[in-house]
Amino acid sequence: MRAVDYLQELIPFPSVSTESNRAISDCVEVWLKKLDFETELLQYPDDRGVQKCCVVARKGPSTGSGLAYFGHTDVVPVNSWSFSAADPWTPHISDGRLYGRGSCDMRGSLACMLAAAEALQHTRLTAPVYYVATADEEIGMAGAARVVQSSEIYREIVRGQANSIIGEPTLLEVVHAHKGGRAIKATSIGRAAHSSMGVGINANMALIPFLSEIGRIHEEMETSATWQDKRFSPSSPTLNIVIKDTNTGINITSAQSECHAYFRPMPGQNADAMVERMRALAIQHGLKFDVLFSGEPLYTDPSNPFVQELLTLTSHSAPRTVAYGTDGAIFTELKNIVVFGPGDIAQAHTDDEWISLDQLQRGTDLYEQCVRRWCC
Protein backbone atom coordinates (compact mmCIF):
# COMPACT_ATOMS: atom_id res chain seq x y z
CA MET A 1 0.00 0.00 0.00
CA ARG A 2 1.63 3.26 -1.13
CA ALA A 3 0.15 5.32 1.71
CA VAL A 4 1.93 3.02 4.18
CA ASP A 5 5.20 3.50 2.29
CA TYR A 6 4.87 7.28 2.38
CA LEU A 7 3.87 7.29 6.05
CA GLN A 8 6.77 5.08 7.06
CA GLU A 9 9.12 7.65 5.51
CA LEU A 10 7.35 10.62 7.11
CA ILE A 11 7.25 9.40 10.73
CA PRO A 12 11.05 9.50 11.36
CA PHE A 13 11.11 13.30 10.86
CA PRO A 14 11.04 14.73 14.45
CA SER A 15 9.32 17.95 13.39
CA VAL A 16 7.85 18.87 16.78
CA SER A 17 6.22 22.30 16.50
CA THR A 18 8.97 23.99 18.54
CA GLU A 19 11.62 22.70 16.10
CA SER A 20 12.24 23.30 12.40
CA ASN A 21 10.13 21.36 9.91
CA ARG A 22 12.45 22.19 7.02
CA ALA A 23 13.62 18.60 6.44
CA ILE A 24 10.15 17.08 6.19
CA SER A 25 8.96 19.99 4.04
CA ASP A 26 11.87 19.42 1.64
CA CYS A 27 10.93 15.74 1.48
CA VAL A 28 7.27 16.46 0.70
CA GLU A 29 8.25 19.03 -1.93
CA VAL A 30 10.56 16.54 -3.67
CA TRP A 31 7.77 13.95 -3.78
CA LEU A 32 5.30 16.48 -5.18
CA LYS A 33 7.73 17.55 -7.89
CA LYS A 34 8.19 13.90 -8.87
CA LEU A 35 4.42 13.73 -9.21
CA ASP A 36 4.55 16.73 -11.60
CA PHE A 37 3.28 19.39 -9.18
CA GLU A 38 4.43 23.00 -9.43
CA THR A 39 5.56 23.98 -5.91
CA GLU A 40 6.17 26.95 -3.65
CA LEU A 41 8.31 26.56 -0.51
CA LEU A 42 7.41 29.35 1.91
CA GLN A 43 10.07 29.86 4.57
CA TYR A 44 9.82 32.04 7.67
CA PRO A 45 11.39 32.28 11.15
CA ASP A 46 9.09 31.77 14.11
CA ASP A 47 9.15 34.01 17.21
CA ARG A 48 12.30 32.25 18.46
CA GLY A 49 14.09 32.42 15.11
CA VAL A 50 13.49 28.75 14.26
CA GLN A 51 13.17 28.17 10.52
CA LYS A 52 9.71 26.96 9.44
CA CYS A 53 8.40 25.97 6.00
CA CYS A 54 5.09 25.50 4.21
CA VAL A 55 4.73 23.64 0.93
CA VAL A 56 2.05 24.84 -1.51
CA ALA A 57 1.62 22.97 -4.79
CA ARG A 58 -0.59 22.72 -7.84
CA LYS A 59 -0.95 20.19 -10.62
CA GLY A 60 -3.08 20.75 -13.69
CA PRO A 61 -4.48 24.02 -15.05
CA SER A 62 -4.14 27.20 -13.00
CA THR A 63 -7.80 28.14 -13.47
CA GLY A 64 -11.02 26.47 -12.43
CA SER A 65 -12.19 25.16 -9.08
CA GLY A 66 -10.75 21.68 -8.74
CA LEU A 67 -9.77 20.24 -5.36
CA ALA A 68 -7.51 21.64 -2.63
CA TYR A 69 -6.06 19.44 0.11
CA PHE A 70 -4.66 20.98 3.32
CA GLY A 71 -2.50 19.29 5.96
CA HIS A 72 0.34 20.09 8.37
CA THR A 73 3.79 18.60 8.91
CA ASP A 74 4.37 19.56 12.56
CA VAL A 75 3.58 17.18 15.42
CA VAL A 76 3.16 17.49 19.18
CA PRO A 77 6.05 16.65 21.56
CA VAL A 78 6.68 13.18 22.92
CA ASN A 79 6.62 13.67 26.69
CA SER A 80 5.93 10.00 27.27
CA TRP A 81 5.67 6.92 25.04
CA SER A 82 4.04 3.67 26.18
CA PHE A 83 4.29 1.58 23.00
CA SER A 84 7.23 -0.69 23.80
CA ALA A 85 7.71 -2.34 20.39
CA ALA A 86 9.23 0.82 18.84
CA ASP A 87 10.15 4.39 19.73
CA PRO A 88 7.88 7.23 18.55
CA TRP A 89 10.07 8.07 15.54
CA THR A 90 10.31 4.49 14.26
CA PRO A 91 7.19 3.36 12.34
CA HIS A 92 5.95 -0.04 13.45
CA ILE A 93 3.11 -2.15 12.02
CA SER A 94 1.26 -4.48 14.36
CA ASP A 95 -2.28 -5.93 14.41
CA GLY A 96 -3.48 -3.82 11.52
CA ARG A 97 -2.12 -0.57 12.95
CA LEU A 98 0.82 1.65 12.10
CA TYR A 99 2.34 3.22 15.23
CA GLY A 100 4.44 6.38 15.49
CA ARG A 101 4.23 10.06 16.40
CA GLY A 102 2.10 11.85 13.84
CA SER A 103 0.75 8.63 12.32
CA CYS A 104 -2.80 9.79 13.07
CA ASP A 105 -2.35 13.56 13.42
CA MET A 106 -1.78 13.92 10.60
CA ARG A 107 0.94 12.34 8.54
CA GLY A 108 -1.33 9.42 7.69
CA SER A 109 -3.57 11.87 5.88
CA LEU A 110 -0.63 13.52 4.10
CA ALA A 111 0.44 10.06 2.96
CA CYS A 112 -3.03 9.17 1.68
CA MET A 113 -3.21 12.27 -0.51
CA LEU A 114 0.29 11.64 -1.85
CA ALA A 115 -0.69 8.05 -2.68
CA ALA A 116 -3.87 9.25 -4.39
CA ALA A 117 -1.87 11.75 -6.45
CA GLU A 118 0.60 9.02 -7.42
CA ALA A 119 -2.24 6.71 -8.52
CA LEU A 120 -3.46 9.46 -10.84
CA GLN A 121 -0.04 10.71 -11.93
CA HIS A 122 -0.65 10.02 -15.62
CA THR A 123 -4.34 10.96 -15.65
CA ARG A 124 -5.26 14.08 -17.59
CA LEU A 125 -6.54 16.83 -15.31
CA THR A 126 -9.21 19.26 -16.50
CA ALA A 127 -9.15 21.25 -13.23
CA PRO A 128 -6.38 21.88 -10.69
CA VAL A 129 -5.51 19.69 -7.73
CA TYR A 130 -3.74 21.51 -4.91
CA TYR A 131 -1.63 20.17 -2.04
CA VAL A 132 -0.81 22.42 0.94
CA ALA A 133 1.32 21.32 3.91
CA THR A 134 1.68 23.95 6.64
CA ALA A 135 3.84 24.41 9.75
CA ASP A 136 2.88 25.37 13.31
CA GLU A 137 -0.71 24.09 13.15
CA GLU A 138 -0.35 22.65 16.65
CA ILE A 139 0.81 25.92 18.21
CA GLY A 140 -1.15 28.76 16.68
CA MET A 141 -1.46 28.13 12.92
CA ALA A 142 1.26 30.60 11.92
CA GLY A 143 2.03 28.49 8.87
CA ALA A 144 -1.52 28.77 7.57
CA ALA A 145 -1.37 32.53 8.12
CA ARG A 146 1.87 32.65 6.12
CA VAL A 147 0.22 30.75 3.25
CA VAL A 148 -2.67 33.23 3.21
CA GLN A 149 -0.25 36.15 3.29
CA SER A 150 2.40 35.01 0.83
CA SER A 151 1.37 32.17 -1.47
CA GLU A 152 0.49 32.94 -5.09
CA ILE A 153 -0.89 29.43 -5.54
CA TYR A 154 -3.18 29.93 -2.54
CA ARG A 155 -4.54 33.05 -4.27
CA GLU A 156 -5.48 30.73 -7.16
CA ILE A 157 -7.33 28.46 -4.72
CA VAL A 158 -9.29 31.45 -3.42
CA ARG A 159 -10.06 32.83 -6.89
CA GLY A 160 -11.33 29.47 -8.08
CA GLN A 161 -13.07 28.69 -4.78
CA ALA A 162 -11.71 25.16 -4.93
CA ASN A 163 -13.52 22.36 -3.17
CA SER A 164 -11.31 22.21 -0.08
CA ILE A 165 -10.48 19.41 2.34
CA ILE A 166 -8.69 19.84 5.67
CA GLY A 167 -7.27 16.34 6.09
CA GLU A 168 -7.39 16.12 9.91
CA PRO A 169 -8.59 12.79 11.36
CA THR A 170 -12.39 12.38 11.23
CA LEU A 171 -12.61 8.61 10.58
CA LEU A 172 -13.45 9.76 7.05
CA GLU A 173 -16.71 11.29 8.15
CA VAL A 174 -17.59 14.68 6.67
CA VAL A 175 -17.17 17.53 9.19
CA HIS A 176 -18.83 20.75 8.05
CA ALA A 177 -18.12 22.90 11.13
CA HIS A 178 -15.67 23.29 13.99
CA LYS A 179 -15.07 25.80 16.75
CA GLY A 180 -12.73 28.78 16.48
CA GLY A 181 -10.30 29.99 19.11
CA ARG A 182 -9.16 33.03 21.06
CA ALA A 183 -6.14 33.00 23.37
CA ILE A 184 -5.10 35.91 25.58
CA LYS A 185 -2.41 36.62 28.15
CA ALA A 186 -2.72 38.98 31.13
CA THR A 187 0.60 39.73 32.82
CA SER A 188 1.15 41.11 36.32
CA ILE A 189 4.56 42.60 37.18
CA GLY A 190 5.82 42.67 40.76
CA ARG A 191 9.20 42.93 42.48
CA ALA A 192 11.14 39.98 43.84
CA ALA A 193 12.44 40.17 47.41
CA HIS A 194 12.77 37.97 50.47
CA SER A 195 9.22 37.65 51.73
CA SER A 196 10.26 38.37 55.33
CA MET A 197 11.40 41.87 54.49
CA GLY A 198 8.06 43.36 53.45
CA VAL A 199 9.64 45.29 50.56
CA GLY A 200 8.76 43.01 47.65
CA ILE A 201 5.65 43.23 45.47
CA ASN A 202 3.96 39.90 44.79
CA ALA A 203 2.68 39.89 41.20
CA ASN A 204 0.08 37.24 42.08
CA MET A 205 -1.80 39.66 44.32
CA ALA A 206 -2.65 41.96 41.41
CA LEU A 207 -3.68 38.95 39.34
CA ILE A 208 -6.25 37.69 41.88
CA PRO A 209 -9.07 40.17 41.08
CA PHE A 210 -8.63 39.56 37.36
CA LEU A 211 -8.87 35.81 37.92
CA SER A 212 -12.06 36.36 39.86
CA GLU A 213 -13.54 38.22 36.88
CA ILE A 214 -12.41 35.46 34.51
CA GLY A 215 -14.14 32.96 36.78
CA ARG A 216 -17.40 34.87 36.37
CA ILE A 217 -16.92 34.94 32.59
CA HIS A 218 -16.39 31.17 32.63
CA GLU A 219 -19.66 30.70 34.50
CA GLU A 220 -21.43 33.00 32.03
CA MET A 221 -20.12 31.03 29.06
CA GLU A 222 -21.25 27.77 30.59
CA THR A 223 -24.79 28.93 31.41
CA SER A 224 -25.82 31.81 29.12
CA ALA A 225 -27.80 30.99 25.97
CA THR A 226 -25.63 33.54 24.14
CA TRP A 227 -22.66 31.21 24.46
CA GLN A 228 -24.42 27.91 23.77
CA ASP A 229 -24.66 26.09 20.43
CA LYS A 230 -26.29 22.66 20.59
CA ARG A 231 -24.83 21.72 17.20
CA PHE A 232 -21.53 21.16 19.02
CA SER A 233 -20.50 18.90 21.88
CA PRO A 234 -19.62 20.35 24.32
CA SER A 235 -22.07 23.14 23.50
CA SER A 236 -20.10 25.92 25.26
CA PRO A 237 -16.77 27.61 24.39
CA THR A 238 -15.07 25.65 27.25
CA LEU A 239 -13.01 28.57 28.57
CA ASN A 240 -9.73 27.30 30.05
CA ILE A 241 -7.02 29.14 32.00
CA VAL A 242 -3.38 28.44 32.79
CA ILE A 243 -1.44 30.32 35.50
CA LYS A 244 2.30 30.85 34.99
CA ASP A 245 4.43 32.15 37.87
CA THR A 246 8.17 32.79 37.60
CA ASN A 247 8.70 32.32 41.32
CA THR A 248 11.30 29.78 42.49
CA GLY A 249 10.65 29.73 46.24
CA ILE A 250 7.94 30.12 48.86
CA ASN A 251 9.98 32.82 50.58
CA ILE A 252 10.32 35.03 47.48
CA THR A 253 7.70 37.51 46.30
CA SER A 254 6.74 36.76 42.69
CA ALA A 255 8.22 39.17 40.16
CA GLN A 256 5.88 38.14 37.34
CA SER A 257 2.70 36.16 37.00
CA GLU A 258 0.59 35.42 33.93
CA CYS A 259 -2.93 34.25 33.24
CA HIS A 260 -3.38 32.56 29.87
CA ALA A 261 -7.02 32.12 28.85
CA TYR A 262 -8.33 30.20 25.86
CA PHE A 263 -11.89 29.78 24.65
CA ARG A 264 -13.47 28.23 21.55
CA PRO A 265 -16.21 30.39 19.99
CA MET A 266 -18.82 28.91 17.67
CA PRO A 267 -20.40 30.41 14.53
CA GLY A 268 -22.24 33.67 15.20
CA GLN A 269 -20.72 34.31 18.64
CA ASN A 270 -18.99 37.65 19.20
CA ALA A 271 -15.58 36.41 20.28
CA ASP A 272 -13.80 39.71 19.60
CA ALA A 273 -16.17 41.56 21.93
CA MET A 274 -15.31 39.08 24.68
CA VAL A 275 -11.59 39.61 24.05
CA GLU A 276 -12.08 43.36 24.39
CA ARG A 277 -14.03 42.80 27.59
CA MET A 278 -11.10 40.80 28.97
CA ARG A 279 -8.70 43.51 27.83
CA ALA A 280 -10.68 46.18 29.69
CA LEU A 281 -10.65 44.06 32.85
CA ALA A 282 -6.89 43.55 32.59
CA ILE A 283 -6.24 47.27 32.17
CA GLN A 284 -8.59 48.03 35.05
CA HIS A 285 -6.48 45.83 37.32
CA GLY A 286 -3.15 47.19 36.10
CA LEU A 287 -2.17 44.21 33.96
CA LYS A 288 -0.46 44.02 30.59
CA PHE A 289 -2.70 42.39 27.97
CA ASP A 290 -1.79 40.47 24.81
CA VAL A 291 -3.83 38.51 22.25
CA LEU A 292 -1.92 35.31 21.51
CA PHE A 293 -4.15 33.68 18.92
CA SER A 294 -7.28 34.41 16.94
CA GLY A 295 -8.96 31.82 14.72
CA GLU A 296 -12.48 31.75 13.32
CA PRO A 297 -14.98 28.90 13.49
CA LEU A 298 -15.21 26.84 10.33
CA TYR A 299 -18.73 26.53 8.97
CA THR A 300 -20.03 25.28 5.64
CA ASP A 301 -23.77 24.89 5.24
CA PRO A 302 -24.70 21.18 5.27
CA SER A 303 -26.76 21.74 2.11
CA ASN A 304 -23.68 22.97 0.21
CA PRO A 305 -23.34 20.85 -2.97
CA PHE A 306 -19.71 19.97 -2.12
CA VAL A 307 -20.78 18.64 1.28
CA GLN A 308 -23.62 16.68 -0.27
CA GLU A 309 -21.37 15.14 -2.92
CA LEU A 310 -18.85 14.07 -0.27
CA LEU A 311 -21.66 12.47 1.70
CA THR A 312 -22.61 10.51 -1.41
CA LEU A 313 -18.99 9.38 -1.90
CA THR A 314 -18.69 8.24 1.71
CA SER A 315 -22.20 6.77 2.03
CA HIS A 316 -22.94 8.94 5.08
CA SER A 317 -26.35 10.49 5.56
CA ALA A 318 -25.29 13.75 7.24
CA PRO A 319 -22.17 15.78 8.09
CA ARG A 320 -21.19 16.49 11.68
CA THR A 321 -19.37 19.05 13.82
CA VAL A 322 -16.26 18.75 16.03
CA ALA A 323 -15.02 20.73 19.01
CA TYR A 324 -11.37 20.92 17.99
CA GLY A 325 -9.91 23.44 15.57
CA THR A 326 -7.86 23.16 12.37
CA ASP A 327 -6.03 25.41 9.91
CA GLY A 328 -9.51 26.01 8.51
CA ALA A 329 -9.77 28.71 11.20
CA ILE A 330 -7.31 30.71 9.09
CA PHE A 331 -8.49 29.77 5.58
CA THR A 332 -11.66 31.80 6.01
CA GLU A 333 -11.81 32.97 2.37
CA LEU A 334 -12.75 29.48 1.23
CA LYS A 335 -16.49 28.87 0.98
CA ASN A 336 -16.54 25.16 0.08
CA ILE A 337 -14.45 23.65 2.85
CA VAL A 338 -14.77 20.62 5.14
CA VAL A 339 -12.62 18.57 7.49
CA PHE A 340 -12.26 15.06 6.11
CA GLY A 341 -9.42 12.68 6.85
CA PRO A 342 -8.37 9.17 7.89
CA GLY A 343 -7.76 8.20 11.50
CA ASP A 344 -9.54 8.75 14.79
CA ILE A 345 -8.97 12.00 16.71
CA ALA A 346 -9.00 9.86 19.87
CA GLN A 347 -5.56 8.53 18.85
CA ALA A 348 -4.10 11.99 18.20
CA HIS A 349 -1.45 13.23 20.67
CA THR A 350 -1.48 9.92 22.60
CA ASP A 351 1.57 8.12 23.96
CA ASP A 352 0.97 5.15 21.64
CA GLU A 353 -0.29 7.07 18.61
CA TRP A 354 -1.45 4.90 15.71
CA ILE A 355 -3.63 4.79 12.61
CA SER A 356 -5.32 1.70 11.22
CA LEU A 357 -4.16 0.30 7.89
CA ASP A 358 -7.80 0.14 6.88
CA GLN A 359 -8.16 3.90 7.35
CA LEU A 360 -5.05 4.49 5.25
CA GLN A 361 -6.46 2.38 2.43
CA ARG A 362 -9.92 3.94 2.62
CA GLY A 363 -8.43 7.43 2.86
CA THR A 364 -6.35 6.89 -0.27
CA ASP A 365 -9.32 5.46 -2.17
CA LEU A 366 -11.64 8.32 -1.18
CA TYR A 367 -9.08 11.04 -1.91
CA GLU A 368 -8.51 9.45 -5.31
CA GLN A 369 -12.25 9.49 -5.96
CA CYS A 370 -12.36 13.18 -4.96
CA VAL A 371 -9.65 14.05 -7.49
CA ARG A 372 -11.41 12.06 -10.21
CA ARG A 373 -14.72 13.75 -9.46
CA TRP A 374 -13.54 17.37 -9.33
CA CYS A 375 -10.33 17.44 -11.38
CA CYS A 376 -10.61 14.89 -14.20
Buried (B, 14 or more C-beta within 10 A) or exposed (E): BBBBEBBBBBBBBBBBBBBBBBBBBBBBBEBBEEBEBBBBBBBBEBEEEBBBBBBBBBBBBEEBBBBBBBBBBBBBBBEEBEBEEBBBBEBBBEEEBBBBBBBBBBBBBBBBBBBBBBBBEEBEBEBBBBBBBBBBBBBBBBBBBBBBEBBEBBEBBBEBBBBBBBBBBBBBBBBBBBBBBBBBBBBBBBEBBEBEEEEBBBBBEBBEBBBEBBEEBBEBBBEEEEBBBEBBEEBBBBBEBEEEBEBEEEEBBBBBBBBBBBBBBBBEBEBEEBBEEBBEBBEEBEBEBEBEBBBBBBBBEBEBEBBEBBBEBBEEEEBBBBBBBBBBBBBBEBBBBBBBBBBBBEBBBBEBBBBBBEBBBBBBBBBBBBBBBBBB
